[in-house]
Amino acid sequence: PQHKENFIKLAEDGFFDGVLFHRVIKDFMVQTGDPDSKDTKEGQRLGNGGPGYTIPPEFNPNLYHVKGAIAAARQGDQQNPKKESSGSQFYIVVGKKWSKDELVTDHQKLNMYIRQLLQEEEFSGIRNEFIALQNEGNMEALQKKVMSLKDTIEQHYNVSLEKDFPADRLETYATIGGTPHLDDAYTVFGKVVEGLEVVEEISQVETANGDRPMEDVVIEKVKLKKMSRNKIEDKYGYNLLGVED
């Protein structure tokens, strides 16, 4: 509710008119809302601007990082242990589709054991494969290789790499996609219901260092339209679970 009201107020004040999508990462998300991007030089690093305040987190188990979700950006945990949101910066999720096996795997433990595995002489062939894929920069193939070693690691080290994952999200992330590792860490407060193809197009633009697009992608103007809960649900087929009017 606080994120929603804050967004509405800023939009009514014209705060977002003219800001750039200043951070774009393919197959991840597109970020905007930095007021410093309105009057910026080419190549200037952005992402630190805001209205001068933060918002307490409002995590909701029914709102998660499915493709098209709108969530508040924030500083990292080290500088921001309370996970307070930026007062204006937000991102739209693009993400990718995940296999159900990927979703129920503890990737932190998997990567830790892979590092151990690659040090063992009997797995030198696998180590050479990893080095070749890294040199090629083939991250997709590298990730597939990581997942293919799950059974080997569980048997070799006699460990389980399974983790609990909300059952209601499994099918969504497998069929629609998103960024599940951001769940319960960044506040989701909206969803794109029309024009997701525009978000996808933005996510594919060429970027420079700092993930800023080479050519400016500008929000020309934000317009607000109020609709009833029933009309939204009927028009878009979107169930507003636990969301206030």
Disulfide bonds with the S-S distance in Angstrom:
none
